[in-house]
Amino acid sequence: MKQRKIYNRIPVFRNERDLSRQDLADLVGVNYQTIGYLEREEYNPSLDLAFRIAEVFGLPVEMVFSTKPMKPLSEVLRDHLEKEGD
């Protein structure tokens, strides 16, 4: 069975919180190169690692990872605000 590609917003949330790859790696217990592979979507995280990363950011895992390409957060926010206005 072919493995599905996992998309993520790790660089967005990491930069927003002023965390280096090494900082995030230390917080979740992996090598900093693993964070780079994840950010470039060259490697899919284990379920446990995905949850640990989401917990560092204080977000649900589906806000950080997806099996479908992710919209920019500005677009997600705009769509959300438009729905509230209806």
Sequence and secondary structure as in RCSB ss.txt:
>XXXX:A:sequence
MKQRKIYNRIPVFRNERDLSRQDLADLVGVNYQTIGYLEREEYNPSLDLAFRIAEVFGLPVEMVFSTKPMKPLSE
VLRDHLEKEGD
>XXXX:A:secstr
      EE HHHHHHHTT  HHHHHHHHTS HHHHHHHHTTSS   HHHHHHHHHHHTS HHHHEESS    HHH
HHHHHHHHHH 
